[in-house]
Amino acid sequence: MAAAALANGDVRAGGGGAVPRPTNPMVTPLLTDLYQFSMAYAYWKAGKHLDRAVFDLYFRKSPFAGEFTVFGGLEECIRFIANFKFKEEEINFLRTALPTCEDGFFEYLSSIDCSDVEVYAIPEGSAVFPKVPLMIIEGPVAVVQLLETPFLSLVNYASLVTTNAARHRLVAGKPKNLLEFGLRRAQGPDGGISASRYSYMGGFDATSNVAAGRLFGIPIRGTHSHAFVSSFLGLDEIIDKALSSSDGSNKCEDFVSLVENWLVKIQGASSLRGSFGETNQSELAAFTSYALAFPNSFLALVDTYDVMRSGVPNFCAVALALNDMGYKAVGIRLDSGDLAYLSIETRKFFCAIEKEFGVVGFGKTNITASNDLNEETIDALNKQGHEVDSFGIGTYLVTCYAQAALGCVFKLVEINKQPRIKLSEDVTKVSIPCKKRCYRLYGKEGYPLVDIMTGQDEPSPKVGERILCRHPFIESKRAHVVPQHVEELLKCYWPGNS
Amino acid sequence: MAAAALANGDVRAGGGGAVPRPTNPMVTPLLTDLYQFSMAYAYWKAGKHLDRAVFDLYFRKSPFAGEFTVFGGLEECIRFIANFKFKEEEINFLRTALPTCEDGFFEYLSSIDCSDVEVYAIPEGSAVFPKVPLMIIEGPVAVVQLLETPFLSLVNYASLVTTNAARHRLVAGKPKNLLEFGLRRAQGPDGGISASRYSYMGGFDATSNVAAGRLFGIPIRGTHSHAFVSSFLGLDEIIDKALSSSDGSNKCEDFVSLVENWLVKIQGASSLRGSFGETNQSELAAFTSYALAFPNSFLALVDTYDVMRSGVPNFCAVALALNDMGYKAVGIRLDSGDLAYLSIETRKFFCAIEKEFGVVGFGKTNITASNDLNEETIDALNKQGHEVDSFGIGTYLVTCYAQAALGCVFKLVEINKQPRIKLSEDVTKVSIPCKKRCYRLYGKEGYPLVDIMTGQDEPSPKVGERILCRHPFIESKRAHVVPQHVEELLKCYWPGNS
């Protein structure tokens, strides 16, 4: 990661383009609010544009009524400032947008980059808490203001969806496989790509999004949809019916008949008798066809017609035929209905098949569920009991439906070494002045106890020394802590020329 | 608009790259779910990949518990298919993602474009309703499946935010100025750019987003932030104090003193006496400095310290000084507190200034409000009474906070002229089979009465002829309509080679 490399000191500002451009080519210095430019002009006119300013980027409240946030988006911010430079056509556009500004201002804009800017940040992927700056940005006030909107745009959603993914992981539990399926419902194409990336950072195992897989090396997953199932009219559509065995030692010339024979055996099995009658033939054709294409990774969506009376028996017929040829079917996906009930019934069916036909391990065949899942529905499934191994989560994960925005802000805390504050009748909106240092204090058992902020020049907390930690706004909240380990939270990710 | 051009027949498929690429360069044929490729392979293996399929793209329920949706995203879909072609490196990535697929499949993928695809759609920006297809996509089943995810990704959020913007316009009323301020809170950079574009389509007047302004020709707006105000320490920071008059006829060498004199006059005015005492000098310096930079477009954020006791009097002092020099101040922005009360008090203050100092029109000075606004808060302001002229709306608009996703789906309705259906225990999830024609029927007064769908070969409704319209799922909902005007809803936007 570019940002990590910078933190390790491997790459320095001006090191010859070592930091790649932002992933999304639309992230340019114009991706900002117009007022950043009108302010820059006013600063420039007043001769204040080089005033050394310090801004904190922080949030006021963890999302989803939760107690933590996971910080995401830092690498993209570093990529952005490492490549921050206006193109001539961008300057020309700004001239039309701000027609009353003097030429000298546009010459100034043309000249700026981020070599005078310093960025300190908490490492991406860390658990972070309200009010403590995730990033401290120091530099000429006009330049740092131009970074406000792109930084917030790169951090707000990234942190929100990383946090959302981490919360889904916590409720699903470590052993479950979590798949991000949200591209089609995300807020625009880049929303989808960011969602895949930051869901993976937040603890997901894979995505359906091919572009994100390619860009970020995330494992990608996917099999087929309902449309695939309903596109088949019947088994006679399958022309090439041959399948070679897994080890290549033999070939079944008519895999379709093998499947049909297995379906008859399942229908006749005493332990399954009466649970279903005729299955849907277009579905059976689709499953068979898919298995012929992917004998090594057969996973079937079983709810196009009827899960227990058609989808699961059809799947088992194909899976047992594959088993004859030395292939192990992966499993099924449920995309509608009562997922707790259907997963339990499906598991029973799989176990009955294992017992009836002596196929060792068949009872453990994977069950994926994927219908409008979110934290609450997974929690409800856990409480009811279920047999789902993998969750495919889309809309609620990627749009952060329960809270669609994180309110990170970017506040001036110091200018020319003078502390600055934003007052407000709402005490939670009052900013905390001064350039800060931030520490995470750990207790005896190795767990973090508290994050504290100090002024830049105050002594740092020491291991074994008692320190009084005070809540910044609630006077009664205070505690003495004797840290066993002290971690400085913000590291330098962009040293500028300093 | 490219799409409109296509509908007019100006541009044809294969017309030599006449349709530009998607706005976001990240929108490539890989921006799709992996299962579209695994299905394509299974179709190809089964020799079914060229089967002629018809898919409907539609939604099941209007968002925000509302009665309408505004369709957005069509132009980007057309740009996407007009340029649909895999690059060699994309094919190479797919080979690694699907290692068991045969070479012939990747050769097939390399060869495909959308020249065999036809797209019919309702014009972008139209009011649309559940179940009626927004787009009908016909073509080889494997190719059309590859379009599913990118089309949904381009349409879902676009339509959602266009609808959200239109709803904000309806509640705010036509005369109000609506400004989209959401970039920093949007779901990623492209979410921000799309939000600006589609908010404008939905009835907003301008955006703060410079990049969106440049890309789409949307008017851009912006002045300054709280940080600008708090970055000033006092009036002695202002070095260049001179301001030429609007007509260039004279020059004020010390505009700062002119402002200070006006502040004293306002403080002494009988009609304003006692409403405030000393104002904040760092704020006064910031306002004065901003006015020196933008004398023609002075708009001040007045809530950094105290709206009525500092921000508004300081603004008026600067505005009256500008007035002396022939400039008309634009107005103020409120970003916190009780917006109804503060806007009314500010209006009273402006009117008192107009009367006290005889500055005609000063009472009508613009008041912008911008603190976490949404449909409900604007409605509440309307009910309380307020004096806001312009609303700046961010988070709730661009993230569609009240409902963060629209559930457009893409369903197979016909293959090789055979109707296909997706069944479900949930009747609202059952798809409506067959390729359709869709009409909007208008009544005597020129208002639309109903949208109806017919089979492709059924006779179309005729003006003046009674027709029975039936709800597709609720049998008791039916009505006879005698249309005075019949509009075919879907037009051909991409004719392929046909």
Interface residues (C-beta under 8 A of the other chain):
Chain A: P22 T23 N24 P25 M26 V27 T28 L30 L31 T32 D33 L34 Y35 Q36 F37 S38 M39 Y41 A42 Y43 W44 K45 A46 G47 K48 D51 A53 F55 E90 F93 L94 A97 T100 C101 V141 Q145 E148 T149 P150 L152 S153 L154 N156 Y157 A158 L160 V161 F181 L183 R184 R185 A186 Q187 G188 P189 D190 G191 G192 I193 S194 A195 S208 N209 V210 A211 G213 R214 I220 R221 G222 T223 H224 S225 H226 A227 F228 S230 S231 F232 L233 E237 I238 I239 D240 S289 Y290 L292 A293 F294 N296 S297 T304 Y305 D306 S336 G337 T395 T399 C400 Y401 A404 A405 L406 G407 C408 F410 K411 L412 I415 Q418 R420 I421 K422 L423 S424 E425 D426 K429
Chain B: P22 T23 N24 P25 M26 V27 T28 L30 L31 T32 D33 L34 Y35 Q36 F37 S38 M39 Y41 A42 Y43 W44 K45 A46 G47 K48 D51 A53 F55 E90 F93 L94 A97 T100 C101 V141 Q145 E148 T149 P150 L152 S153 L154 N156 Y157 A158 L160 V161 F181 L183 R184 R185 A186 Q187 G188 P189 D190 G191 G192 I193 S194 A195 S208 N209 V210 A211 G213 R214 I220 R221 G222 T223 H224 S225 H226 A227 F228 S230 S231 F232 L233 E237 I238 I239 D240 S289 Y290 L292 A293 F294 N296 S297 T304 Y305 S336 G337 T395 T399 C400 Y401 A404 A405 L406 G407 C408 F410 K411 L412 I415 Q418 R420 I421 K422 L423 S424 E425 D426 K429
